[in-house]
Amino acid sequence: MIDKIGGVNPLNNVQNLRKTENSARPDDNADSIHVSKEAVEKAEAYYLEKVATETPDVRADRIAEIKEKIKDPSYLNDAVIQSAAEKFLTSIGL
């Protein structure tokens, strides 16, 4: 048999190569991810808790600024006192 040298058929090799190339291509929609609403809410809660624990309760810079303003006698007037009282009452829910 002269047409089959060494028992290899060259036509089969080409066909096998094409099958391998076609199967090696990745699909465009092969990978996807879906995050549930519950997971997103828990991630947000974790982030907010982390920020809250890292934020100081007292803002020293703001306190120093207010102390300087109070030293000025013209700063304290009825409008400033009324505004501060309203903000305080609003913050405690009254």
N, C-alpha and C positions, 0 to 999 in steps of 0.2 A: 504494500500500500504506500504509494508515493505521496498522496495528498495529505496524509496524517503523519507528519514527521514527529516522532517522539510521543505520539498519542495526544497531541495538543491541537485543538481546533481553534484557529485564530478568531473565528466569528463568535464563539462563545465568550471569549475574553472581552471583546468589545461590548457585548450585551451585558455582561456582568458589571463592567465598569460604569455603564450608563445607569443601571439600577442603583449602584452605590452612590453616585453623584446626586441622583434625585432624592434619595432617602436622607442624605446628609444636609439638605437645605432646611434651615429652621423656618417654622411657620411664623407669620407676622403676629398672629393672635395666640401664640402658644402659651405665653406667660401672662398672668394677670393677678391682681391682688384686690381683695375686697375687705374693707375694714367696717365692722359693724358700728351702728350708732352708739351702742353701749361702750364699745372700746374707745371711741372718740371722746365720749363724755368722761370716761375714767382717765384718759390721758390729759384732758383739760383740767380735771379736778386735781390730778397729781401736780401739774405745772403750777396751778394757782396756789396749792398748799405749799409748794417749794418756795414760791415767790413770797408768800406771807411769812414763812418762817425766817427767810433771809432778810426781810425788811425790818429795820429797827422800829420800835414803838415810839420812840422820842426822836424828833428831828431837832437836833441841837442847833443847827444853823437857823432854823425858823424861830426858835425860842430866843436866840441872841438878837435876831432882827427885831422881834417884837419888843424886847427889853429896851432896845435903843429908841424905838418909836415912843414908848411910854415915858421915857425920860424927858421928851420934848413936851412942855406944858400945853402947847397949842394943839397937840395931837388929840388929846382926850377932850372930846366935845360930845354933845348929846347924840349927834348922828352916828358917831363911831360906837358909842356905848349901846345905842339901840340896835345897830347892825350886829354887834357881837352877841347881844342877848338873843336876838332872833335866830342867829346861826346856832347858838348853843341849844336853845329850845328845840329847834328842828332836828339837831343831831341826836337828841335823846327821845325824840318822837312826840313832842308836845306841840 
